[in-house]
Amino acid sequence: MNARSRWLMISVGMGVLLNPLNSSMISVAIARLQDVYRLDFTVVSWIIFSFYIASSIAQPVMGKASDLFGRKKIFLTGLVVAFVASLLAPFSPNFGWLIVFRIVQSIGTSMMVSVGMAIVRIHITEKQASALSVLSIFLSGAAAIGPFLGGVLIHWWDWPAIFFVNIPIVVTGFLLAWRNIPKDGPPTSDARNISFRKWSKRIDASGILLFTVGLVALLIGLLSAKSSGHVSYGHVIVGLIGLVSLGAFVRHELKATSPFIPLRTFAKYPVMTWVNIEFMLVNVLYYSLFFGLPSYLQMVRHVSEFHTGILMLSLGLCSLVVSPLAGRWVEKSGSRPALLVSGILMTLGSVWLATLNQTSPVISVCLALAAFGISNGLNNVGMQAALFKSSPKEMIGVASGVFMTSRYLGTILSSLLLGIVMGDKFSAGGFRLLGVILSVIALSLVFMSWRRRETGQLEES
């Protein structure tokens, strides 16, 4: 890789790392935000929901926008949006405004993720696989170090620091991107002549609206009922609005020519559907621990943000170390053994969580984190390999998009699970119950991996 390509990789990497960094740093800040704004956990969990819902929508939309309006323009605009959101979020007058800025931040960082890999694919023609693997290190490395960095920042400078830390990264990234990312070509006639009506159809604005309204309303109905301790008519009505909207979304997507989520693909390729279901469950497990354990350590075990960040670092480091080793294993033996071992490790880690109490030694927490970290490294490679093996070559682009949607849905479901189990605040009993639930999910993944044939398909009963 020549000097020009290296600088291009650094420029793109500085932008794409912002999304996983900000999605992971917040895990250590939840307990602090709950204390600052005097809110229960179900309300504060919207700081997680909002980011992932916005990311799941913004990334595919901005990917299509970049095809029309230019990848460098979208990338630089994303940096500007992320800068504004990170600068204003610490001055939020209330929690509602913090959520707004968090959504804006998610949109800005998603703009860079959606076009970063495309920029690398187009402008780096030699050793492209190596370049893309370097980009994945930026993504996974930022996610791994996020809780540790967040813990250090909150310990020394309080929660606004997790937003302010983005500013030097964004400024440096903007200057590098401006200098090193090649200029976009002249706009196509399609981009010059496209109307808002055509644009809204191309990005399936109706589908996105129904998906967002349905998901948000359903989450509000469920979490509000849990927070208040009883189910009222208002909760039922909001929940029904969510269900009706999601039903309308399904009907719309089945008829749409360019759907937001290609549901017809699931019916046409059931093997690929099972891979996405497994991936969604994997992310429910992983992110339940990722977001739940820091709050448990701080609120139940009274561990400082700094030490919580250090403990959480072991989760990301195990994942980073195992990923390249998993790649060689999967190439040699296929995805089934790696996914089976991953499921067993997640089961053991979940059972370990169910046995934790206030007097359990710190090594117990580290063992659970190591089990989930190793399993995550195996899943990162194994699930991707299973997807490619189960997807027709002509569908690989669509399959990759659906795969990312499954990740976001799993993350959102993990936050919903935490909100329902924990309610207004974390407790040792609630966390043990969470461990039991995760054990059941992990066992189902072990069963699915055991029944898998090497084609990636589950065996018929």
Secondary structure, DSSP 4 states (H G I P E B T S, - for coil): --HHHHHHHHHHHHHHTHHHHHHHHHHHHHHHHHHHHT--HHHHTHHHHHHHHHHHHHHHHHHHHHHHH-HHHHHHHHHHHHHHHHHHGGG-SSHHHHHHHHHHHHHHHHHHHHHHHHHHHHH--SSHHHHHHHHHHHHHHHHHHHHHHHHHHHHHH-TTHHHHTHHHHHHHHHHHHHHHSPPPPPPPHHHHH--HHHHHHHTTHHHHHHHHHHHHHHHHHHHHHHHHTS--HHHHHHHHHHHHHHHHHHHHHHH-SS-SS-HHHHHH-HHHHHHHHHHHHHHHHHHHHHHHHHHHHHHTS---HHHHHHHHHHHHHHHHHHHHHHHHHHHHH-HHHHHHHHHHHHHHHHHHHHT--TTS-HHHHHHHHHHHHHHHHHHHHHHHHHHHHHS-GGGHHHHHHHHHHHHHHHHHHHHHHHHHHHTTS--HHHHHHHHHHHHHHHHHHHHHHHTB-TTSPBPP-
